[in-house]
Amino acid sequence: MLMSPRPLVLALLAASFLSPSVYATGTDPIVEQADSHPENWPTYGRTYAEQRYSPLAQITDHNVQNLHLAWYQDLDTNRGQEATPLVIDGVMYISTNWSHVEALDAATGHVLWKYDPKVPGNVAVKGCCDTVNRGVAYWQGRIYVGTFDGRLIALDAKTGHVVWSVHTIPHDATLGDIRSYTVDGAPRIVKGIVIIGNGGAEFGARGFVSGFDAKTGALRWRFFTVPAPSNKPDHAASDKALHDIAYPTWSPKGSWTKSGGGGTVWDSIVYDPKTDLVYLGVGNGAPWNYKFRSDGVGDNLFLASIVAIKPETGEYVWHFQETPKDQWDFTASQPIMVMDLPIHGEQRHVIVQAPKNGFFYILDAQTGEFLSAVPYTFQNWAHSIDSKTGRPDINPDALWSLTNKPWFSIPGSLGGHNWAPMAYNPQTKLVYIPAQQLPEPFLSDPKWHMHKQGVNMGMDMTGLPDDPKVLTEVSKTVKGWLLAWNPAEQKAAFTIPHSAPWNGGVLTTAGNLVFQGLSTGLFEAYRATDGHTLFSFDAQTGIVAPPISYMVDGKQYIAVEAGWGGVFPLMGGALARLHNSSINHSRILVFALDGTANLPPVQNSAPQPIAPTGTFSPEKAKLGYQKYQQYCLACHGDNAVGGGVLPDLRWSAFINSTQSFRDVVNKGVLSEYGMVSFSKEISPEQVEDIRNFLLQRATSSYQSLEDKKTP
């Protein structure tokens, strides 16, 4: 539902773009003065501290029950949506799946311009977690977006026209064509430098972060998070730190010399003006298997670490590794916040993080000194954290790559908290964390070798058995909740149980409120002091993106992108669908106290499957299962149960024909839609095995559905 544009919007646009001569230091007052102008949401976490707290208090715990939809817009990419909108002087800037960008009148939803970077469909296969985008950055009248195919683009904020475009991925001959870099995180801009990382460690990548000149797009510096093979210099800002600190923690005999080692900085990048440091949240290893990756030797720096660098040069300052020897995909890429906290009676300037591994960390922001780490959820991989060094006492049974025994890990690779942003309210002094429990089995694959396509984890990819009783039992261990955490006391204040995991990011406001979207399709508001539910709206689709708040013409709004996606719906398979049978309706939803808009009625369940017409060989299906889990799971779901984002192959017409299925998998007839050819990795005979597996799954799944219809 779109309303007519306001005449004021052009005046707002003109007023918001000041002359570049105003910014002699290269900084942008719009971000620096965010607290003086709470009507804006000018950067990813609203302020440099990324606390996601809005000082606006027109909407409060006393009147939020009157909140109603003010306007909405259906998005043109009906997949998962993870972006944080920006609002500057009445204009909203959003990014959506496939790295599209829009500018809208923030009061009415009227579209001012749209930009499509035309990301090629075939790059979708390089990403583990859907072709999502988490947001744009603003600086001196320009909008900056990182695209899924690795570009960084500067747009004129008034028109959407391209100012400059650069490719962020350097050539690295040591990795050849194994590299699968993607960019889905939001850029950060510090002192006129646009800082961007990337993803891809599940496939084979070497992590790095780049700083580009915001005016020209010229590369200013690059910081690699993993050393080069043979410790060769990169002529980069990271050379000395990698040579002196990181390289000795890796075995030269490990497969990291071919896979790149991982360590991609795919999400968290935070700047602190007080320390004048940029903090990088570094990701997991490539492959996950520590025995294969580094021959079971060393801590593998800077994997699963927070690294502090200087913004102008990228120069290393300090690091803290949260998960040495990482083999559980326990990234440190989750959101980082900056705040002041009383520690042992002394006010300290700190950074805090609730990473995947289940511990809530507090570090000194200036020096990286470890202050404390306490479990914020149940975890079984570490007995404790050393109170002096912050080093974990790892449970020997958890070292699955070294024991060659199966390990049932809690948390699993999706973490006790993933990328969905948390929020801090300075009034309640609580951090609100989208927490979850998603256990996962780990087992080494003795036959593993590097693949040019598909995931490269070095582990047995066997999924859950296709047994309703097993799924029911496992589902009892799967849950999600909103956790209110007191960081000063390092303990939980209260929890808000949810019916499923993989819920949305969080916003908290001066109105004593916390807002969060849920995977089950609700958008809710809770009282910040005790978690009591005060408002609930049926969004018709799951939500993973974080909300924001802003004000236009004296009216406060709450906005959130809706559309369930990311890794859990894809890799979770049947578990992802247990509590969520809806299909996506990707939208931007905006609420106000006097809103009058309504969503149209929609079909809110997946299309009904039809009976497969082909027959299958059990022997071929057994072989095909292994290949499917290796090459297809990441996009089409564990055990061929689709997560509602990409096609569920059990119900694909292509599986009924040997030739049609081969045309898709080996010839790449659907490459423009992301399904590239796998002919270099999967033989025609193996493609037929996969087709037989899918027919087997389709037949059994369809029969199960029919049995449920029988009285």
VMD Tcl script that draws the C-alpha trace (Angstrom):
set ca {
  {0.00 0.00 0.00}
  {1.61 3.25 -1.14}
  {0.42 6.78 -0.49}
  {1.11 9.93 -2.45}
  {4.51 11.63 -2.02}
  {4.80 14.64 0.25}
  {6.01 17.89 -1.35}
  {8.33 18.32 1.61}
  {10.49 15.37 0.64}
  {12.47 17.22 -2.04}
  {13.27 19.98 0.42}
  {14.43 17.40 2.93}
  {16.65 15.80 0.33}
  {18.24 19.10 -0.57}
  {18.79 20.05 3.07}
  {20.45 16.78 4.00}
  {23.37 16.95 1.58}
  {25.85 19.49 2.87}
  {28.89 20.69 0.99}
  {31.92 18.38 1.31}
  {33.92 21.40 2.51}
  {32.07 21.12 5.82}
  {33.89 17.88 6.57}
  {37.50 18.87 6.87}
  {38.35 15.82 8.98}
  {36.62 13.30 6.73}
  {34.06 12.42 9.40}
  {30.32 12.86 9.04}
  {28.43 14.85 11.70}
  {25.20 13.01 10.81}
  {26.62 9.90 12.47}
  {28.64 11.68 15.15}
  {25.60 13.71 16.25}
  {23.12 10.83 16.14}
  {22.12 11.33 19.78}
  {21.43 15.02 19.13}
  {19.16 14.04 16.23}
  {17.28 10.93 17.38}
  {14.84 11.35 14.49}
  {17.52 9.81 12.25}
  {18.94 6.31 12.05}
  {22.14 7.20 10.17}
  {24.28 4.06 10.48}
  {23.91 0.31 10.95}
  {23.53 0.32 14.75}
  {22.27 3.95 14.87}
  {25.49 5.17 16.55}
  {29.12 4.12 16.35}
  {28.59 2.16 19.59}
  {26.01 -0.02 17.75}
  {23.77 -0.36 20.80}
  {20.58 -0.17 18.71}
  {18.90 2.09 21.25}
  {16.56 4.87 20.14}
  {16.07 7.89 22.47}
  {12.61 8.44 20.94}
  {9.80 8.03 23.48}
  {6.55 9.01 21.76}
  {5.71 5.30 21.58}
  {5.84 3.89 25.11}
  {4.90 0.87 27.14}
  {1.65 2.70 27.99}
  {0.45 3.29 24.41}
  {2.22 0.70 22.24}
  {-0.97 -1.38 22.17}
  {-2.30 1.34 19.83}
  {0.51 0.79 17.33}
  {-0.75 0.04 13.83}
  {0.67 -0.42 10.37}
  {1.27 3.00 8.78}
  {2.55 1.82 5.40}
  {4.27 -1.10 3.73}
  {5.93 -1.98 0.47}
  {6.20 -5.41 -1.12}
  {9.81 -6.01 -2.12}
  {10.86 -7.26 -5.53}
  {13.13 -9.99 -4.15}
  {10.90 -12.50 -2.38}
  {13.65 -14.17 -0.38}
  {15.21 -13.69 3.04}
  {15.60 -10.05 4.13}
  {18.23 -9.11 6.73}
  {18.90 -5.40 6.27}
  {18.81 -2.51 8.71}
  {17.16 0.49 7.01}
  {18.79 3.92 7.36}
  {16.70 7.08 7.81}
  {18.23 10.52 7.28}
  {16.13 13.68 7.34}
  {12.91 11.95 6.34}
  {14.39 9.67 3.67}
  {14.70 5.93 4.18}
  {17.40 3.88 2.44}
  {17.01 0.10 2.34}
  {18.86 -2.78 0.79}
  {17.18 -6.07 -0.05}
  {18.09 -9.53 -1.27}
  {20.36 -9.59 -4.35}
  {21.90 -6.30 -3.09}
  {19.11 -4.07 -4.45}
  {18.86 -0.55 -2.95}
  {15.88 1.81 -2.60}
  {15.26 5.33 -1.31}
  {11.77 6.04 0.05}
  {9.83 8.83 1.69}
  {10.06 7.58 5.28}
  {6.59 8.93 6.20}
  {4.63 7.49 3.27}
  {6.70 4.78 1.62}
  {6.69 6.60 -1.72}
  {9.65 5.32 -3.76}
  {12.15 8.04 -4.69}
  {14.54 5.78 -6.60}
  {15.63 2.16 -6.97}
  {18.99 0.68 -7.89}
  {19.69 -2.85 -9.12}
  {23.41 -3.75 -9.28}
  {22.50 -6.70 -11.53}
  {24.33 -9.34 -9.54}
  {24.67 -12.40 -11.84}
  {22.40 -15.23 -10.77}
  {25.17 -17.78 -10.97}
  {27.05 -16.28 -7.99}
  {24.29 -17.51 -5.66}
  {26.03 -20.88 -5.53}
  {29.03 -19.24 -3.83}
  {27.06 -18.28 -0.72}
  {26.23 -20.49 2.22}
  {23.22 -18.55 3.42}
  {21.00 -17.04 0.72}
  {21.78 -13.93 -1.35}
  {20.95 -11.60 1.53}
  {22.22 -8.09 2.24}
  {22.37 -6.57 5.74}
  {22.34 -2.90 4.89}
  {23.90 0.19 3.37}
  {26.08 3.01 4.72}
  {25.69 6.79 4.35}
  {28.41 9.45 4.04}
  {28.33 13.00 2.68}
  {25.37 12.60 0.36}
  {26.24 9.11 -0.84}
  {24.89 5.64 -0.17}
  {27.36 2.72 -0.14}
  {26.43 -0.92 -0.69}
  {28.43 -4.13 -0.88}
  {27.08 -6.52 -3.50}
  {26.87 -10.30 -3.31}
  {29.35 -10.67 -6.17}
  {32.02 -8.69 -4.31}
  {31.63 -5.12 -5.52}
  {31.49 -1.97 -3.38}
  {29.33 0.72 -4.98}
  {28.83 4.40 -4.11}
  {25.48 5.88 -5.14}
  {24.30 9.48 -5.22}
  {21.77 9.59 -2.37}
  {19.51 12.04 -4.23}
  {19.27 10.11 -7.49}
  {20.57 6.58 -6.97}
  {23.08 7.08 -9.79}
  {26.41 5.27 -9.52}
  {29.30 7.52 -8.44}
  {31.94 4.79 -8.43}
  {32.19 1.00 -8.26}
  {35.17 -1.19 -7.30}
  {35.72 -4.91 -6.94}
  {36.73 -5.73 -3.38}
  {38.21 -9.20 -3.97}
  {41.94 -9.28 -4.81}
  {43.47 -11.87 -7.09}
  {45.07 -14.67 -5.07}
  {46.85 -17.22 -7.22}
  {47.40 -19.51 -4.23}
  {43.68 -20.25 -4.02}
  {42.97 -20.62 -7.73}
  {39.31 -21.14 -8.59}
  {38.37 -22.56 -5.18}
  {37.58 -19.09 -3.83}
  {33.90 -18.39 -3.22}
  {33.92 -14.89 -1.79}
  {30.63 -13.08 -1.31}
  {29.68 -9.79 0.35}
  {26.43 -9.54 2.31}
  {27.42 -7.36 5.30}
  {26.81 -3.64 5.73}
  {29.80 -1.34 5.08}
  {31.05 0.92 7.87}
  {32.50 4.37 7.15}
  {35.16 5.88 9.40}
  {37.09 9.08 8.68}
  {36.22 8.94 5.00}
  {37.18 5.27 4.62}
  {34.61 2.64 3.65}
  {35.41 -0.62 5.44}
  {34.02 -3.89 4.08}
  {34.65 -7.59 4.68}
  {33.25 -10.72 3.01}
  {32.13 -14.32 3.51}
  {32.93 -17.67 1.97}
  {34.89 -19.71 4.51}
  {32.54 -22.71 4.20}
  {33.63 -23.10 0.60}
  {37.30 -22.13 0.69}
  {38.49 -18.56 1.29}
  {41.14 -16.51 3.05}
  {39.69 -13.77 5.22}
  {40.48 -10.09 4.84}
  {39.00 -6.62 5.35}
  {39.53 -3.70 3.00}
  {39.39 0.07 3.44}
  {38.45 2.19 0.41}
  {38.48 5.97 -0.02}
  {34.86 7.08 0.29}
  {35.29 9.86 -2.29}
  {37.15 7.99 -5.02}
  {36.88 4.25 -4.31}
  {40.67 3.90 -4.21}
  {42.02 1.12 -1.98}
  {43.60 2.65 1.14}
  {44.57 -0.52 3.02}
  {43.87 -4.24 3.39}
  {44.13 -6.44 6.48}
  {44.30 -10.23 6.08}
  {43.11 -12.28 9.06}
  {44.94 -15.51 8.13}
  {48.58 -15.75 7.01}
  {49.54 -16.59 3.45}
  {51.02 -20.01 2.67}
  {54.74 -20.12 3.52}
  {54.24 -16.86 5.44}
  {54.74 -14.77 2.33}
  {54.08 -11.02 2.76}
  {50.99 -9.54 1.12}
  {52.35 -5.98 1.17}
  {49.30 -5.25 3.31}
  {48.64 -3.61 6.67}
  {48.54 -7.06 8.27}
  {52.01 -8.26 7.21}
  {53.86 -7.78 10.50}
  {51.04 -9.14 12.69}
  {50.64 -12.21 10.51}
  {54.39 -12.89 10.39}
  {55.10 -12.34 14.08}
  {51.85 -13.46 15.75}
  {49.56 -15.49 13.50}
  {51.78 -17.74 11.33}
  {53.42 -19.59 14.27}
  {49.93 -20.77 15.31}
  {49.37 -22.70 12.07}
  {50.89 -25.97 10.83}
  {52.50 -25.69 7.38}
  {51.29 -29.26 6.73}
  {47.60 -28.32 6.98}
  {45.11 -28.00 4.12}
  {44.69 -24.30 4.98}
  {47.50 -23.61 2.53}
  {45.09 -24.67 -0.24}
  {41.72 -23.72 1.24}
  {42.80 -20.26 2.44}
  {42.20 -21.02 6.12}
  {38.95 -19.07 6.48}
  {38.68 -16.19 8.94}
  {36.29 -14.12 6.84}
  {34.89 -10.96 8.46}
  {31.38 -11.35 7.14}
  {29.43 -9.17 9.57}
  {30.71 -7.33 12.64}
  {32.87 -4.24 12.04}
  {32.61 -1.54 14.74}
  {34.35 1.82 15.21}
  {34.86 3.45 18.62}
  {35.66 7.20 18.50}
  {36.89 7.17 22.11}
  {39.69 4.67 21.40}
  {39.91 5.54 17.70}
  {39.95 1.81 16.91}
  {38.02 -0.42 14.55}
  {37.05 -3.85 15.90}
  {36.77 -6.78 13.50}
  {34.79 -9.89 14.36}
  {36.68 -12.72 12.62}
  {34.96 -15.88 11.43}
  {35.56 -19.64 11.34}
  {38.25 -21.78 9.75}
  {38.32 -23.39 6.31}
  {37.82 -26.28 6.49}
  {35.99 -26.62 9.82}
  {37.96 -29.81 10.51}
  {40.91 -28.67 12.67}
  {42.86 -31.86 12.02}
  {42.71 -31.36 8.26}
  {42.99 -27.58 8.41}
  {46.12 -27.33 10.57}
  {47.17 -30.92 11.22}
  {45.68 -30.58 14.72}
  {48.37 -28.05 15.66}
  {48.18 -24.46 16.95}
  {45.46 -21.97 17.88}
  {45.06 -20.76 14.26}
  {45.04 -16.98 14.67}
  {43.13 -14.84 13.92}
  {40.20 -17.27 13.58}
  {37.27 -16.72 15.97}
  {38.95 -13.56 17.30}
  {38.23 -9.89 17.83}
  {41.01 -7.86 16.17}
  {41.51 -4.13 16.76}
  {43.06 -2.04 13.97}
  {43.63 1.64 13.21}
  {40.98 3.07 10.86}
  {43.28 5.24 8.70}
  {45.89 2.58 8.00}
  {44.48 -0.84 8.94}
  {47.46 -1.31 11.27}
  {47.14 -4.09 13.87}
  {46.75 -2.95 17.50}
  {45.56 -5.98 19.52}
  {43.57 -9.20 19.32}
  {41.66 -11.55 21.59}
  {40.82 -15.09 20.47}
  {37.55 -16.41 21.88}
  {37.71 -19.94 20.45}
  {41.21 -21.35 19.88}
  {41.44 -24.41 17.60}
  {37.92 -23.64 16.32}
  {36.24 -26.71 14.84}
  {32.58 -25.92 15.59}
  {32.15 -22.85 13.35}
  {32.19 -20.69 16.49}
  {32.74 -17.38 14.75}
  {33.40 -14.07 16.50}
  {31.46 -12.33 13.71}
  {28.42 -11.67 15.89}
  {27.53 -8.05 16.78}
  {29.99 -6.12 18.96}
  {28.89 -3.21 21.18}
  {30.84 -0.43 22.85}
  {29.73 0.81 26.28}
  {30.84 1.98 29.72}
  {30.33 -0.54 32.54}
  {31.16 -0.73 36.23}
  {33.71 -3.55 36.62}
  {34.80 -4.37 40.19}
  {33.74 -0.92 41.33}
  {35.57 0.87 38.52}
  {33.95 2.39 35.43}
  {35.52 0.76 32.37}
  {35.19 1.53 28.66}
  {34.53 -1.89 27.14}
  {33.37 -3.87 24.16}
  {30.89 -6.70 24.72}
  {29.87 -9.62 22.54}
  {27.67 -12.72 22.70}
  {29.29 -14.87 19.98}
  {28.23 -18.30 18.78}
  {30.20 -20.23 21.39}
  {27.71 -19.46 24.20}
  {29.81 -17.11 26.38}
  {29.18 -13.38 26.93}
  {32.56 -11.59 26.67}
  {33.66 -8.25 28.10}
  {37.00 -6.79 26.96}
  {38.74 -3.48 27.62}
  {38.09 -1.42 24.49}
  {41.49 0.29 24.48}
  {43.78 -2.66 25.17}
  {41.77 -5.82 24.54}
  {42.37 -6.93 28.13}
  {40.12 -9.84 29.02}
  {37.71 -8.85 31.79}
  {35.17 -11.68 31.94}
  {33.25 -14.37 30.05}
  {30.16 -16.12 31.40}
  {27.84 -18.58 29.61}
  {24.67 -16.85 28.44}
  {23.20 -20.19 27.36}
  {23.88 -23.88 27.94}
  {27.10 -25.05 26.28}
  {29.09 -28.29 26.47}
  {32.28 -27.63 24.46}
  {34.24 -25.92 27.29}
  {34.45 -26.75 30.99}
  {35.24 -23.15 31.91}
  {37.03 -19.94 30.87}
  {40.26 -18.99 32.64}
  {39.46 -15.87 34.68}
  {42.90 -14.33 33.99}
  {43.58 -15.15 30.34}
  {40.11 -15.78 28.91}
  {41.32 -19.06 27.44}
  {38.74 -21.88 27.40}
  {39.31 -25.23 29.07}
  {38.03 -27.28 26.12}
  {36.15 -30.50 26.77}
  {38.40 -33.22 25.23}
  {35.32 -35.04 23.89}
  {34.40 -31.92 21.91}
  {37.56 -32.16 19.80}
  {35.79 -34.32 17.22}
  {38.35 -33.78 14.47}
  {41.07 -35.21 16.73}
  {39.11 -37.99 18.47}
  {37.49 -39.29 15.24}
  {34.39 -39.86 17.36}
  {30.97 -38.23 16.89}
  {30.27 -35.18 19.02}
  {26.82 -33.72 19.72}
  {27.60 -30.05 20.26}
  {25.53 -27.46 22.10}
  {25.58 -24.87 20.67}
  {25.94 -26.18 17.15}
  {27.45 -24.26 14.27}
  {24.52 -21.82 14.18}
  {25.45 -20.71 17.67}
  {23.72 -19.66 20.85}
  {23.44 -16.29 19.12}
  {24.09 -15.66 15.46}
  {24.22 -12.48 13.36}
  {20.80 -11.06 14.41}
  {21.73 -7.84 16.26}
  {21.27 -7.49 20.01}
  {20.39 -4.16 21.67}
  {21.35 -2.32 24.87}
  {19.06 -0.02 26.85}
  {20.96 2.49 29.05}
  {17.83 2.97 31.18}
  {17.38 -0.68 32.13}
  {21.13 -1.36 31.71}
  {20.25 -4.65 29.99}
  {21.44 -6.21 26.74}
  {18.66 -7.98 24.81}
  {20.00 -11.00 22.91}
  {18.15 -13.13 20.29}
  {19.32 -16.41 21.84}
  {18.71 -19.94 20.60}
  {19.62 -23.59 21.08}
  {20.39 -25.53 17.91}
  {22.48 -28.62 18.72}
  {24.50 -30.28 15.99}
  {26.35 -33.57 15.46}
  {29.98 -33.38 14.30}
  {31.97 -36.25 12.82}
  {35.13 -36.23 10.73}
  {34.97 -37.46 7.13}
  {38.11 -39.58 6.51}
  {37.57 -39.43 2.73}
  {37.32 -35.64 2.55}
  {39.28 -33.68 -0.04}
  {39.05 -30.13 -1.33}
  {36.15 -29.52 -3.73}
  {36.04 -26.72 -6.26}
  {32.27 -26.45 -5.77}
  {30.13 -27.10 -2.74}
  {31.03 -26.74 0.91}
  {34.48 -27.72 2.19}
  {34.02 -28.52 5.87}
  {35.92 -31.79 6.24}
  {33.07 -33.40 8.15}
  {30.50 -36.09 7.62}
  {27.49 -34.25 6.19}
  {25.01 -37.01 7.02}
  {21.79 -35.39 8.17}
  {19.05 -36.44 10.55}
  {17.35 -39.76 9.69}
  {14.06 -39.47 7.86}
  {12.19 -40.68 10.91}
  {9.37 -38.65 12.51}
  {10.23 -40.06 15.94}
  {13.86 -38.93 15.62}
  {12.83 -35.47 14.40}
  {10.37 -35.17 17.28}
  {13.00 -36.04 19.85}
  {15.64 -33.74 18.36}
  {13.12 -30.91 18.09}
  {12.75 -30.98 21.89}
  {16.32 -29.66 22.12}
  {15.69 -26.87 19.58}
  {14.38 -23.58 20.93}
  {14.66 -19.82 20.79}
  {14.15 -16.99 23.26}
  {14.88 -13.32 23.88}
  {17.41 -13.02 26.69}
  {17.66 -9.88 28.84}
  {21.26 -9.92 30.09}
  {22.79 -7.74 32.80}
  {26.38 -7.18 31.58}
  {27.54 -5.47 34.78}
  {26.57 -8.52 36.83}
  {27.10 -11.04 34.01}
  {23.79 -12.78 34.57}
  {20.33 -13.11 33.06}
  {17.62 -10.70 34.21}
  {14.74 -12.51 32.46}
  {13.89 -14.46 29.32}
  {11.02 -14.35 26.84}
  {10.42 -17.85 25.41}
  {9.71 -18.19 21.68}
  {8.20 -21.21 19.95}
  {11.09 -21.56 17.48}
  {14.72 -20.45 16.93}
  {16.21 -18.17 14.25}
  {14.31 -15.06 15.31}
  {14.93 -11.45 14.34}
  {17.29 -8.78 15.59}
  {16.34 -6.39 18.37}
  {15.55 -2.69 18.90}
  {15.10 -1.03 22.29}
  {13.79 2.50 22.92}
  {13.47 5.18 25.58}
  {9.78 4.30 25.73}
  {10.71 1.28 27.89}
  {10.20 -1.02 24.93}
  {11.97 -3.85 23.10}
  {10.88 -4.77 19.56}
  {11.61 -8.07 17.79}
  {10.29 -10.01 14.80}
  {9.92 -13.78 15.09}
  {10.56 -16.67 12.73}
  {6.93 -17.72 13.12}
  {5.66 -14.49 11.55}
  {4.87 -12.23 14.50}
  {6.28 -8.76 15.15}
  {6.18 -8.00 18.87}
  {6.92 -5.35 21.50}
  {7.89 -6.16 25.08}
  {8.23 -4.04 28.21}
  {11.97 -3.52 28.58}
  {11.97 -3.84 32.36}
  {10.26 -7.23 32.67}
  {9.66 -8.68 29.17}
  {5.86 -8.54 29.32}
  {4.35 -8.77 25.81}
  {2.50 -5.53 24.99}
  {2.00 -5.67 21.20}
  {1.82 -8.41 18.58}
  {1.28 -8.09 14.83}
  {0.83 -10.87 12.25}
  {3.45 -10.08 9.62}
  {2.38 -13.08 7.47}
  {6.00 -14.22 7.17}
  {9.01 -14.93 9.34}
  {11.31 -12.04 10.30}
  {15.06 -12.13 10.88}
  {15.98 -8.48 10.23}
  {16.32 -5.98 13.11}
  {13.82 -3.10 13.55}
  {14.67 0.59 13.75}
  {12.88 3.69 15.04}
  {12.84 7.20 13.57}
  {10.73 10.36 13.49}
  {9.33 12.47 10.64}
  {7.29 15.67 11.18}
  {7.02 14.96 14.89}
  {5.74 11.39 14.50}
  {7.67 8.33 15.69}
  {7.80 5.24 13.47}
  {9.00 1.67 13.91}
  {10.22 -0.10 10.75}
  {11.39 -3.61 9.95}
  {12.11 -5.68 6.85}
  {10.14 -8.94 6.78}
  {11.16 -12.12 4.96}
  {12.56 -15.27 6.58}
  {15.88 -16.53 5.25}
  {19.52 -17.16 5.93}
  {21.30 -20.37 6.77}
  {18.86 -22.07 9.16}
  {15.91 -22.36 6.73}
  {18.35 -23.76 4.17}
  {20.50 -26.10 6.24}
  {17.98 -26.81 8.97}
  {15.77 -28.84 6.68}
  {12.92 -30.51 8.54}
  {13.89 -28.82 11.82}
  {13.47 -25.40 10.21}
  {9.95 -26.30 9.10}
  {8.70 -27.84 12.36}
  {7.30 -24.57 13.71}
  {7.16 -22.53 10.51}
  {5.16 -23.71 7.49}
  {4.60 -20.24 6.02}
  {5.99 -18.99 2.74}
  {7.86 -15.72 2.28}
  {6.18 -12.38 1.71}
  {9.15 -10.03 1.65}
  {8.17 -6.50 2.68}
  {9.20 -3.38 4.53}
  {6.69 -2.82 7.36}
  {6.37 0.59 9.06}
  {4.24 1.26 12.16}
  {2.92 4.37 13.93}
  {0.37 5.09 16.66}
  {-2.12 6.48 14.15}
  {-1.43 4.01 11.34}
  {-4.37 2.99 9.15}
  {-2.87 0.53 6.65}
  {-3.68 -3.18 6.47}
  {-1.91 -6.11 4.85}
  {-3.91 -7.94 2.18}
  {-5.01 -11.51 2.95}
  {-2.52 -14.03 1.60}
  {-2.05 -17.75 1.29}
  {0.20 -18.42 4.25}
  {1.15 -22.03 3.72}
  {3.43 -23.71 1.25}
  {1.93 -25.02 -2.01}
  {0.60 -28.56 -1.72}
  {3.01 -31.16 -3.13}
  {2.07 -33.46 -5.98}
  {2.89 -37.15 -6.27}
  {6.19 -37.92 -8.06}
  {5.78 -39.82 -11.32}
  {9.27 -41.37 -11.54}
  {10.60 -44.52 -9.90}
  {13.87 -44.90 -8.02}
  {16.54 -47.45 -7.25}
  {17.26 -47.78 -3.47}
  {20.89 -48.59 -4.24}
  {21.34 -45.45 -6.35}
  {19.38 -43.38 -3.83}
  {21.79 -44.42 -1.07}
  {24.76 -43.20 -3.14}
  {22.89 -40.06 -4.15}
  {22.21 -39.15 -0.53}
  {25.92 -38.69 0.16}
  {26.40 -36.49 -2.91}
  {23.28 -34.48 -2.15}
  {24.47 -33.69 1.39}
  {27.86 -32.60 0.05}
  {26.76 -30.40 -2.85}
  {23.06 -29.57 -2.50}
  {22.25 -29.29 1.22}
  {23.48 -25.71 1.65}
  {20.84 -24.35 -0.73}
  {18.06 -26.93 -0.87}
  {17.90 -28.16 2.71}
  {19.14 -31.00 4.88}
  {17.75 -34.36 3.71}
  {16.09 -32.52 0.80}
  {13.57 -30.71 3.01}
  {13.43 -27.17 1.68}
  {13.36 -24.26 4.09}
  {10.87 -22.12 2.21}
  {13.48 -19.87 0.58}
  {14.65 -21.88 -2.43}
  {12.82 -24.67 -4.30}
  {12.08 -27.85 -2.35}
  {13.50 -30.42 -4.76}
  {11.15 -33.16 -3.58}
  {8.40 -31.37 -5.47}
  {10.41 -30.33 -8.52}
  {9.16 -31.58 -11.89}
  {12.80 -31.93 -13.02}
  {13.40 -35.01 -10.84}
  {10.89 -37.04 -12.87}
  {13.12 -36.96 -15.94}
  {16.73 -38.15 -16.16}
  {17.52 -35.76 -19.00}
  {15.80 -32.73 -17.48}
  {17.56 -33.17 -14.16}
  {20.91 -33.66 -15.90}
  {20.32 -30.49 -17.94}
  {19.94 -28.55 -14.69}
  {22.83 -30.08 -12.70}
  {25.41 -30.77 -15.44}
  {24.48 -28.31 -18.18}
  {23.47 -25.39 -15.97}
  {20.30 -24.46 -17.86}
  {19.15 -22.53 -14.77}
  {22.45 -20.71 -14.16}
  {20.88 -17.27 -14.35}
  {18.72 -18.24 -11.37}
  {21.71 -19.37 -9.31}
  {21.76 -23.08 -10.21}
  {25.10 -23.35 -11.99}
  {26.56 -26.41 -13.67}
  {28.30 -28.95 -11.41}
  {29.75 -30.93 -14.32}
  {33.33 -30.50 -13.08}
  {32.51 -32.05 -9.73}
  {29.56 -34.41 -10.27}
  {29.54 -37.01 -13.04}
  {26.34 -37.80 -15.01}
  {26.13 -41.12 -13.12}
  {26.32 -39.33 -9.80}
  {23.68 -36.84 -10.95}
  {21.41 -39.79 -11.60}
  {22.13 -41.08 -8.10}
  {21.09 -37.72 -6.67}
  {17.90 -37.76 -8.74}
  {17.08 -41.24 -7.37}
  {17.62 -39.97 -3.83}
  {15.25 -37.05 -4.46}
  {12.65 -39.40 -5.92}
  {12.96 -41.61 -2.87}
  {12.49 -38.61 -0.58}
  {9.59 -37.32 -2.66}
  {7.85 -40.69 -2.59}
  {8.22 -41.18 1.17}
  {7.33 -37.57 1.98}
  {4.24 -37.64 -0.21}
  {3.10 -40.90 1.33}
  {3.54 -39.45 4.82}
  {1.36 -36.50 3.87}
  {-1.31 -38.83 2.48}
  {-1.22 -40.97 5.62}
  {-1.88 -37.90 7.75}
  {-5.04 -37.23 5.72}
  {-6.40 -40.69 6.47}
  {-8.76 -40.67 9.48}
}
mol new
graphics top color blue
foreach p $ca { graphics top sphere $p radius 0.5 }
foreach p [lrange $ca 0 end-1] q [lrange $ca 1 end] { graphics top cylinder $p $q radius 0.2 }
display resetview
